[in-house]
Each structure stands twice: as structure tokens, then as C-alpha cells.
Amino acid sequence: MILNCIIIDDEPIARKLLQEYIEETDFLALAGTAENPLKATGLINNLDVDLVFLDINMPKMNGLQFLRSAVNMPMVIITTAYGQYALDGFEMAVVDYLVKPFSLERFLKASRKALELKTLKLKQNTPAKPEPGYFYVKCDGKIERVVYDELLYVEAMANYVTLYTLNKKLVVYLTIKGIQEKLPEDLFLQVHKSYIVNMNRINSIEGNMLNVGTMRISIGQSFYDQVMNSILKGKLFKR
């Protein structure tokens, strides 16, 4: 991923150093430079800018005033000779605050923070690929499809597990740990060293017993607190 960035600084030497640092950083690309925030507004509005390296002490409008007045501002790393404005900068959610003179190492550390934030934002905005509502297992020389919602519970038997569905029973060469890792954790819950149940198929709870379909399944002593919390959390109505 490449971050397109601009430099806003009234000092030519500072702009030149930042440009050199950007050229040394493989995930940064310089889109433009400006001597003050007023000249930078057009760059931000017309270019696809991800990151701004912003000085504070500039004529006409300083960096903090620019931040307060800006709308839909890209990520910002402040670059300034004045350390006393750090708190103000972080209150406006800047990525980092670099006090001049700063090293390439410190510059890279700040830039990587911006890259991580951009990556995280993209992941959050990318819709998750929907999981299929079924899976396949090998059983008696055939490949059987099992619909998650129709799977009532799983029972372990040594190196095998038995899958009990609404209309069939499948004996599969898998361990209970192996199948648990494949089942959606928001739907299936291990309640005993030998049992995993579909929480949507639990009809009632009597003491340490779960009624799942026509089967009564014991909750293991070491599983009890976690099981009850997972099943009842936010779902138990009481006076």
C-alpha cells in the first residue's frame, strides 16, 4: 500500500528534508508541497491525499488553526520546532508529533503508524465475505453436506465424532478439537469434553442438563460457568 502525502511548511530547508525522507520510504509518495495551509487546501481537495506532514508556526494561518478549520482532513503528522503544542495536536487526533530536528528513524516510526491506521480503516470498511451456511465431511465413502443450522450437536468417540443433525447421524474421522476449530464459535459451544452443541437448538436447561432436540446432554463441571454465560448472556428475562 502506498500513502500519498503532501508537505505543508514555510521553510524550504524543512520541505527539502521531508521530501528526502519520503523518497527513502517505500510506502510513501509525495503528491505535492505548499508553503502555507491556504495554498495546501487546493492540493487536499483535488488530489487523493492520505497523509499530511504539517508544520505549526507559519504565516497567515498556523498549523493548529488549519486543523481546527479543516473538513474531511487526511491523516496528519505534525512536524515542528515547538514541542509545547503536542497536547493540542493529539487532542485533534494527529497520528504523531515530530519535533525538529528529527531523524529518519523517528520519521519512519511515525509514518508506519499512519500506514497501520490506513490498513486498519480499509479492513473495517471492507465487508466480510459471508460464510457458507454449510460444510462437507467424509462419511462411509461419501462426501456429505451438513447445514450448520440443522446440526444439533456433536459427540466425541475417541478419534471419531458423531454429528447429529435433524434427519441423519454421521460418523466422521475427526477429533472433537478438530471439528470445534471449524465450527462458527458464535453458534456452536463445547459444553463437555465429549459434546459440542448448537446453541440455537437448546430447548431448555435443567440444572446441569441441556435439552437439545430429544437428547439430554450433561454440562461438564469445568465448562459450566462459561456455558451458562454464553447461552444466557443478554437473553435471560427475569423480574
Secondary structure, DSSP 8 states (H G I E B T S, - for coil): --EEEEEE-S-HHHHHHHHHHHHH-TTEEEEEEESSHHHHHHHHHHS---EEEE-SS-SSS-HHHHHHH-SS--EEEEEES-GGGHHHHHHTT-SEEEESS--HHHHHHHHHHHHHHHHHHHHHHS------SEEEEEETTEEEEEEGGGEEEEEEETTEEEEEESS-EEEES--HHHHHTTS-TTTEEEEETTEEEEGGGEEEEETTEEEETTEEEE--GGGHHHHHHHHHTTT----
